[in-house]
C-alpha cells in the first residue's frame, strides 16, 4: 500500500482521506505547546509536547446564503498530531489522535449530535531516532501504518523547541510562559542564540482558558470519552503558539456530471477565533466527564 500525504498543500496519492469526498469542507488549524511529566526508563522527565490541532468540517450544501439558512448536518474530523521532545532537543515520540463526530442543526445553530457515537483512532509514529531524523531533516512524519505527513508551519515550531531545549537548558514551553522576558532574553544573548531561532517574542504567550484545556485534553486522548479526573495537568502551559487559527475553504465542482477533486478555494486566512472555542460552542464538552 502506498502512503498518502495529508498535511499541508497536497494532492492525494492512493489513499483518500474521508473528508476529501465531500463537496464542501472548512479547515481550521492551530498550534499549542505544553510541558508534561513523562516516565522514561523508570524515571520521570519534563518533556515538551507540541500539538498541531486540525478540524475538518464537511458538508454537502453551500455556505449559508442571506435568504436561506443551512440546516444540513456537518461531519467533523478532528486530528491532534503531537510531537514529544526531551530536554536534549531530541524527538522521542509522536502520535496522532483522530476524532470523528457529527453536528446537527437545532435552534438556529449546529451542535453536537449526541445520538451519533464519537469515534477515536490512534496512529503512532515510527520510533525515536528514525522519527527525529525524518522530522528535522525531511520535514515529514512517517507512521507505523505507512502514512506519510508533510510538515510546513508546524515544522518551524518543532525546530524552535528542539534548539531551545538543546542549547538553552530552558524548556521551550517555559520560555513561552515566563513573565521575566528580559532575563530570558539576556540568557539567549549570552549563548549566542538569536531570539528568532527559538520563537522568542516580546510579551508572555497567552495561556488557554480552563474550558480549552479540557477540550485540548479530549483531542489528544485516544479514549472515546475524556475523563478530566484522569488528566495529568502539564508542568507548564498549555499555551497557544499562535493566537490565530488558519482557516481554508475547500470545494469540489460538479459540472455536467463531472465531479472534480476537492480543491482549495481562495487564499488561506488567519482568524483570531480558535479551534478550541469552536469545539466548545459545538457542545463537545459533553464528552468530558
Secondary structure, DSSP 8 states (H G I E B T S, - for coil): ----B-SSS----SS--GGGGSSEEEEEEEEEEEEEEEEETTEEEEEEEEEEEEEEEEESS-S-BTTB---S-EEEEEEEEEEEE-TTS-EEEEEEEEEEEEEEEETTEEEE-TTS--EEEEEEB--HHHHHHHHHHHSEEEBTTS-EEE-SHHHHHHHHHHHHHHHT-S-HHHHHH-S-HHHHHHHHHHTT--GGGGT--SS---B--HHHHHHHHHHH--SSSB-GGG----SEEEEESSSSEEEEEEE--EETTEE---EEEEEEEEESS-HHHHHHHHTGGGGB-
